[in-house]
């Protein structure tokens, strides 16, 4: 292969890189998938029958009817919170990476960091599609408890839900295969923009984003212990 052909091939590969795509289109596509998943949950999974089955023995019929009516009124708000929550999450991860860069005297534009985080979010989008397929064709949710324990390909799925303490639930559900892919995508994004070895950027992600995630898990465990002693 001549040098000219090699250069053209390299330019062609760089041209189809996800980091060259319009981030707003990617963000819009992700939001659509999350919104569709939320709609499916509200309409096909967490139905009135599921709430009734779970709460019938705990509240009287009037309170149950009032609760279900309140759930219907909150549906629109849940749709609004999907893009808001996504942006907040991505901003926090971006800040974790930015803090790590500042502490190690490295520089990378926030725009580039945000795009790295956006592309890495595809791991959780795939996770959402995987859960959607399972809920649509393989798993029939009968109670809220069953839905809350639905965490495929996570450490939580390896244990009997009844044997897992409440304070460990969030951590075990968070540590799944898609979280691992997410970390590698963050590392690859940093490798793409900085040119640093992938092994080095992977260690950086574990020390920055990993530390932030660990703090979140500790926080949720503390809240769980405080409200469910």
Order of alpha helices (4+ residues) and beta strands (2+ residues): alpha-alpha-alpha-alpha-alpha-alpha-alpha-alpha-alpha-alpha-alpha
